[in-house]
Amino acid sequence: MHGRLHVHDPGSRDRHSRCESGHTTRSPCVTPARVPPSASPSARLADARRSPSPGPAPAHRNPGGDAASRPLARAGGVATVVRDERDQGRTTCAHRTPTARTLPGRTRTSRPLAGRPRSCRPGTRPGSPPAAALCGRGGGGAAAAQRRAPGARARAALALLIAGLLVSGCSVTFDSGDEEVRSPFTGEQVEPGPVLAVKLDNAPDARPHTGLASADIVYASQVEGGLSRLTAIYSGDLPAETGPVRSARESDLQLLRTFGDPAFAFSGARSAVLPLITQSPVEAVTPDSAPGAFFRSGDRDAPHNLFLRPTEALDDAPGASDASDIGFRFGEAPEGGRETPEETVRFPSASFGFAWSAEDGAWRVSMDGSPAQDTGTGQVTAATVVVQYVDVHDSQFPGTPFTETVGSGAATVLRDGRAHDARWQRDSSGDGTRFTGEDGERLNFATGPVWVVLAPAPA
């Protein structure tokens, strides 16, 4: 069903900034005057730096509250998208109780999305294994089917369920009768949930970020002027806040298609890009469609002060796909590689650095030569870093680059203090990305958050 997306982002750079800052222009744009200010993220960073270990995660808004207690998410505009016929009848694997994450700043727990059952939610991406349909379908799900089917039929059904979950990215083992479900994005033992992608500002004035250390995956890509922006991917576990949020680009739609129909939060877009967003499978979340999900901080200037409450954002995207296999594999480190204490990736006007920390068991991230900080946890780290060399060319909109994530090319995978030469391949926008080593076998990532730098391929 087509809908209207009442967010505009003028094309020129100056007018674009005025639009995102909430000032009036000739073109209609985001009107953030409706979103209230909040406490200073920088103050939270100062508190985190004074504490040797992060405190408890901020409490989330109760997702089970009644409709009267939630903000009117769609007042003033509707961000509906074209639905795919393949959405019908799709289900996901059953979810189980998660365990705490172990990397610095990532001790979080999952929460169920309001109005959705905790097992077999609709909305997995095209290509999800049909075996996942065994759970919860037809009254009682796989467990009930096993109780009804004695002997060989029960064993066969159980084997089929396990095989399907393994293919879909949900690892299932039986130890003292317990099931173990792992995220297809990080390999961690944690309950997957709906996918939320957030477009983040990465200008120096936008730092430090909020909620960046909580992301399962972070994509770094090139924008106008050779600068960079980030796309943070969350699923299952959500920070209380994330940001600063900025505008979408055309190439975001190709990248995000690998997640099926994710929720996509952004501040605005060029007017010519808006129809592409409306026609894409993403569930757009904007200050117009979900005013209660956004707020402006008073400690920094616009346009670098727009922040998002992820729980409320997902309330505005009830059809968002659950996490499923996007091509990542996790496990033992591959043989070989070269010892690499530090790696730097350069864009025309930006850079990313990754320094191995044996103390953290992870790569410490830096941006433009300065440590990447999160206002809640301090230093941002990654268990795996992928430098994916891609074609960056002019888009159909003058002055805006397009980052091509469909195709194949070279990559470097950093894990456990070593660099491994790799190849990447993604056959279509609906497919995941496969990473293989020099032997042609799938290359395992380390368990934990993944950073993917979409670097311009050498000429």
C-alpha positions in Angstrom: 0.0 0.0 0.0 1.4 3.4 -1.0 1.4 6.2 1.5 2.7 9.7 2.0 6.0 10.5 3.6 5.8 14.0 4.9 9.5 14.7 5.2 11.6 16.7 2.8 15.3 17.5 2.6 16.3 20.3 0.1 19.0 19.5 -2.4 21.6 22.3 -1.8 24.0 21.9 1.0 23.1 25.2 2.8 19.3 24.6 2.5 19.8 21.0 3.5 21.4 22.2 6.8 18.6 24.6 7.4 16.0 21.9 6.8 17.6 19.5 9.3 18.0 22.3 11.9 14.3 22.9 11.8 14.4 26.4 10.2 12.0 27.4 7.5 12.9 27.1 3.9 10.9 27.3 0.6 10.8 23.5 0.5 8.8 21.7 3.2 11.0 19.7 5.5 11.2 18.1 8.9 9.6 20.3 11.6 11.5 19.3 14.7 9.9 22.1 16.8 7.5 19.4 18.1 10.3 17.4 19.7 11.4 18.4 23.2 14.9 19.0 24.4 16.7 16.4 26.6 19.5 16.1 29.0 23.0 16.6 27.7 24.6 13.5 26.1 28.0 15.0 26.7 27.3 15.0 30.4 26.7 11.3 30.3 30.0 10.8 28.5 31.8 12.7 31.3 30.1 10.5 33.9 31.2 7.4 31.9 34.8 8.6 31.8 34.8 9.1 35.6 33.6 5.5 36.2 35.9 2.6 35.6 33.0 0.4 34.5 29.7 1.2 32.9 26.7 1.3 35.1 23.4 -0.4 34.5 21.7 0.2 31.1 19.1 2.9 31.1 15.6 1.7 31.7 13.5 1.3 28.6 10.0 2.7 28.3 7.5 -0.1 29.1 6.6 -1.6 25.6 3.5 -3.2 27.0 1.8 0.1 27.9 -1.7 0.8 26.5 -2.4 3.0 23.5 -3.2 6.0 25.7 0.3 5.9 27.3 2.1 6.0 23.9 2.7 9.1 21.8 0.5 9.6 18.8 3.2 8.3 16.4 1.5 9.1 13.2 0.0 12.5 13.8 0.8 14.8 10.9 1.9 12.2 8.3 2.0 8.5 7.4 5.2 6.8 6.4 3.8 3.7 4.6 5.7 1.6 2.2 5.1 -0.8 -0.6 4.7 -4.3 0.8 6.2 -7.4 -0.8 3.8 -10.3 -1.5 6.5 -12.6 -0.1 5.7 -11.1 3.4 2.6 -13.3 3.6 3.0 -16.2 5.9 6.6 -15.7 6.8 7.7 -16.6 10.3 10.9 -16.6 12.3 12.5 -18.9 14.8 11.3 -19.1 18.4 13.2 -16.8 20.8 14.7 -17.8 24.1 16.0 -15.9 27.2 19.2 -14.0 26.3 22.4 -13.8 28.3 24.5 -10.7 28.9 26.9 -9.5 26.3 30.6 -9.5 27.4 32.4 -6.8 25.4 32.9 -3.4 27.1 29.8 -1.3 27.1 27.5 -4.1 25.8 25.9 -5.5 28.9 22.3 -5.3 27.8 19.1 -7.4 27.8 16.4 -7.9 25.3 12.8 -6.7 25.5 9.7 -7.9 23.5 8.2 -5.5 21.1 4.8 -4.2 22.2 1.9 -6.1 20.5 4.1 -8.9 19.2 4.3 -12.4 20.5 7.7 -13.6 21.6 7.8 -16.4 19.0 7.3 -16.7 15.3 6.7 -13.0 14.5 5.9 -12.3 10.8 8.3 -10.3 8.7 11.5 -12.2 8.1 13.3 -11.2 5.0 12.8 -13.0 1.6 14.8 -16.2 1.4 14.4 -17.2 5.1 14.4 -21.0 5.4 11.0 -22.6 5.3 11.9 -24.8 8.3 11.4 -21.7 10.5 7.7 -22.1 9.8 7.7 -25.1 12.1 7.4 -22.8 15.2 4.1 -21.6 16.3 2.2 -22.4 13.1 -1.1 -24.3 13.4 -1.6 -23.9 17.1 1.1 -25.0 19.5 4.2 -24.8 17.3 7.0 -27.3 17.0 7.0 -28.2 20.7 3.3 -29.2 20.6 3.9 -31.1 17.3 6.6 -33.1 19.0 4.3 -33.9 21.9 1.7 -35.1 19.5 4.1 -37.1 17.3 5.7 -40.0 19.1 8.8 -41.8 18.2 10.4 -41.4 14.8 8.1 -38.6 13.7 9.1 -36.5 16.8 12.8 -37.1 16.2 12.5 -36.2 12.5 10.6 -33.0 13.3 13.2 -32.0 15.9 16.0 -32.6 13.4 14.3 -30.5 10.7 13.7 -27.7 13.2 17.4 -27.6 14.3 18.6 -27.7 10.6 16.3 -24.8 9.7 17.3 -22.7 12.6 21.0 -23.2 11.9 20.6 -22.1 8.3 18.6 -19.0 9.3 21.3 -17.8 11.6 19.8 -19.1 14.9 22.2 -21.5 16.5 20.5 -24.2 18.6 22.4 -26.5 20.9 21.1 -28.8 23.7 23.0 -28.7 27.0 21.0 -29.9 30.0 17.9 -29.5 27.9 18.4 -25.8 27.2 18.1 -24.2 23.8 20.7 -21.5 22.7 19.7 -18.8 20.2 22.4 -16.6 18.7 22.2 -13.4 16.8 22.9 -13.7 13.1 24.5 -10.2 13.3 27.0 -10.7 16.1 27.0 -14.5 16.9 26.2 -13.6 20.5 23.8 -15.6 22.6 21.0 -13.1 22.6 17.4 -13.0 21.5 17.1 -11.5 18.0 14.3 -9.0 17.4 13.0 -6.5 14.8 15.8 -4.8 12.8 16.2 -1.0 13.3 18.6 0.9 11.1 19.5 4.5 12.2 21.4 7.0 10.0 23.9 8.7 12.2 25.7 12.0 11.7 29.5 11.7 11.8 30.7 15.3 11.5 33.1 16.3 14.3 30.4 18.5 15.8 28.2 15.4 16.1 30.6 13.5 18.4 30.5 11.9 20.8 27.7 9.6 19.7 25.0 8.1 21.9 24.1 4.5 21.6 26.8 3.7 19.1 28.5 1.1 21.3 25.2 -0.8 21.5 24.9 -1.4 17.8 25.2 -4.9 16.4 26.6 -3.7 13.1 27.9 -0.3 12.1 28.4 0.6 8.4 30.6 3.5 7.5 30.1 5.0 4.1 31.1 8.1 2.1 28.8 11.1 1.5 29.2 14.5 -0.1 32.6 16.1 0.0 34.3 12.8 0.9 33.0 12.9 4.4 31.4 10.0 6.2 28.2 8.9 7.9 27.3 5.9 9.8 24.4 3.4 9.7 23.8 1.7 13.0 21.9 -1.6 13.0 20.1 -2.8 16.2 18.1 -5.9 16.8 16.6 -7.4 19.9 18.6 -5.3 22.3 18.1 -1.5 22.2 19.8 1.4 23.8 17.6 4.0 25.5 18.7 6.6 23.0 20.9 6.9 19.9 22.1 9.7 17.7 22.7 12.3 16.4 20.3 11.3 13.5 20.8 12.7 10.0 19.4 12.4 6.5 19.1 9.3 4.3 20.8 8.7 0.9 19.8 6.7 -2.1 22.4 4.0 -1.6 21.1 3.3 1.9 18.1 1.6 0.3 20.3 -0.9 -1.6 22.4 -1.6 1.6 19.3 -2.1 3.8 17.5 -4.5 1.5 19.7 -7.2 2.8 17.8 -7.0 6.1 14.4 -7.5 4.4 11.9 -4.9 5.6 13.8 -3.1 8.4 12.7 0.0 10.3 14.8 2.9 9.0 15.1 6.0 11.2 16.4 9.2 9.6 15.9 13.0 9.8 15.0 13.7 6.2 16.1 13.3 2.6 16.3 15.2 -0.6 12.8 15.6 -2.1 13.8 13.5 -5.1 14.9 10.6 -2.8 11.6 10.5 -0.9 9.7 8.6 -3.6 12.4 6.0 -3.6 12.1 5.5 0.1 8.3 5.3 -0.1 8.6 2.6 -2.8 11.3 0.6 -1.0 10.5 -2.2 1.6 12.0 -0.2 4.5 9.6 1.0 7.2 10.5 4.7 7.3 10.6 6.3 10.8 10.9 10.1 10.8 10.2 13.1 13.1 6.9 13.5 11.2 5.8 9.9 11.4 6.9 9.4 15.0 7.4 12.7 16.8 7.5 11.1 20.2 10.5 9.0 19.1 12.8 12.0 18.4 14.1 14.8 20.6 16.7 17.6 20.4 19.5 17.9 22.9 20.3 21.3 24.3 24.0 20.8 24.6 25.0 21.1 20.9 23.9 23.1 17.9 21.5 21.9 15.1 21.6 20.0 12.9 23.9 17.8 15.1 21.4 17.5 18.0 18.6 15.3 16.9 18.3 12.0 18.8 16.1 8.9 18.7 14.4 6.7 21.2 14.7 3.3 19.5 11.8 1.6 21.4 9.4 4.3 20.3 10.8 4.1 16.8 10.0 0.5 16.5 6.5 1.2 17.8 6.1 3.2 14.6 7.3 0.3 12.4 5.2 -2.7 13.4 6.1 -4.6 10.2 9.8 -4.4 10.6 11.6 -7.7 9.8 13.2 -9.7 12.5 16.9 -10.4 12.3 17.8 -13.2 10.0 20.8 -14.5 8.1 22.7 -11.8 6.2 25.7 -13.8 5.3 27.9 -13.4 8.3 29.5 -16.5 9.9 31.0 -16.7 13.4 33.4 -19.2 14.9 37.0 -20.1 15.3 39.6 -17.8 13.8 40.8 -18.9 10.3 44.4 -19.9 10.0 47.0 -17.5 8.7 46.5 -13.8 8.4 49.1 -11.3 9.5 49.6 -9.7 12.8 48.1 -6.2 12.6 48.2 -4.0 15.7 46.4 -1.1 13.9 44.6 -0.5 10.6 43.6 2.9 9.1 41.0 3.3 6.3 40.9 6.7 4.5 38.1 8.5 2.7 38.8 11.7 0.7 38.0 13.8 3.8 37.6 11.3 6.6 39.4 8.4 8.2 38.7 5.4 10.5 41.3 3.7 12.7 41.1 0.4 14.5 43.7 -0.5 17.1 43.8 -4.0 18.6 43.4 -4.0 22.4 44.3 -7.3 24.1 42.8 -5.9 27.3 39.4 -5.4 25.7 39.7 -8.4 23.3 38.5 -6.0 20.6 39.4 -3.2 18.2 39.3 0.3 19.6 37.7 2.5 17.0 38.9 6.0 16.2 37.5 8.6 13.7 39.6 11.3 12.1 42.4 10.5 14.5 40.4 10.8 17.7 39.0 7.9 19.8 35.4 7.1 19.0 33.4 7.7 22.2 29.9 6.8 23.3 28.2 9.1 25.8 27.1 6.1 27.9 30.1 3.7 27.8 33.2 5.6 26.7 35.5 4.0 24.1 33.7 2.3 21.2 35.0 -1.2 20.2 34.4 -3.8 17.6 35.0 -7.6 17.7 35.3 -7.8 13.9 36.2 -5.1 11.4 35.5 -5.6 7.7 37.1 -3.2 5.2 34.9 -3.9 2.2 36.2 -2.3 -1.0 33.3 -1.2 -3.2 32.6 1.0 -6.2 31.7 4.5 -5.1 30.4 6.5 -8.1 28.1 9.4 -8.8 24.4 8.8 -8.1 21.6 10.0 -10.2 21.5 13.1 -8.0 24.4 15.6 -8.7 27.0 15.9 -6.0 25.8 12.8 -4.1 27.9 9.6 -4.2 26.4 6.1 -4.5 28.1 3.3 -2.6 27.6 0.1 -4.6 27.1 -2.9 -2.2 25.9 -5.4 -4.8 28.6 -7.2 -6.7 31.9 -8.6 -5.5 35.4 -7.4 -4.6 38.3 -7.5 -2.2 38.0 -7.2 1.6 40.2 -7.2 4.7 38.8 -8.8 7.8 40.3 -7.8 11.1 39.8 -10.1 14.1 41.8 -11.2 17.2 44.7 -8.8 16.3 45.2 -10.2 12.8 44.2 -9.2 9.3 42.9 -11.7 6.8 42.6 -11.1 3.0 39.1 -11.9 1.8 36.6 -11.6 -1.0 33.0 -10.4 -0.7 30.1 -11.3 -2.9 26.5 -10.2 -2.9 24.5 -11.3 -6.0 21.4 -9.0 -5.5 20.1 -6.4 -3.2 17.9 -9.0 -1.5 20.8 -11.3 -0.7 23.3 -11.3 2.1 27.0 -10.7 1.7 29.3 -13.7 1.7 32.9 -13.3 2.9 35.4 -15.9 1.9 39.1 -16.4 2.7 41.9 -17.1 0.3 41.0 -20.8 0.4 37.5 -20.0 -0.9 35.8 -21.1 2.4 33.5 -18.9 4.5 35.5 -16.6 6.8 34.4 -16.7 10.4 34.0 -13.4 12.3 34.7 -13.1 16.0 31.7 -13.0 18.3 30.5 -9.5 19.0 29.8 -6.2 17.2 30.8 -5.8 13.6 32.0 -2.7 11.9 31.9 -2.6 8.1 33.8 0.2 6.4 32.6 0.6 2.8 35.8 1.9 1.4 36.4 3.1 -2.2 38.1 0.4 -4.2 41.5 1.3 -5.5 41.4 2.5 -9.1 
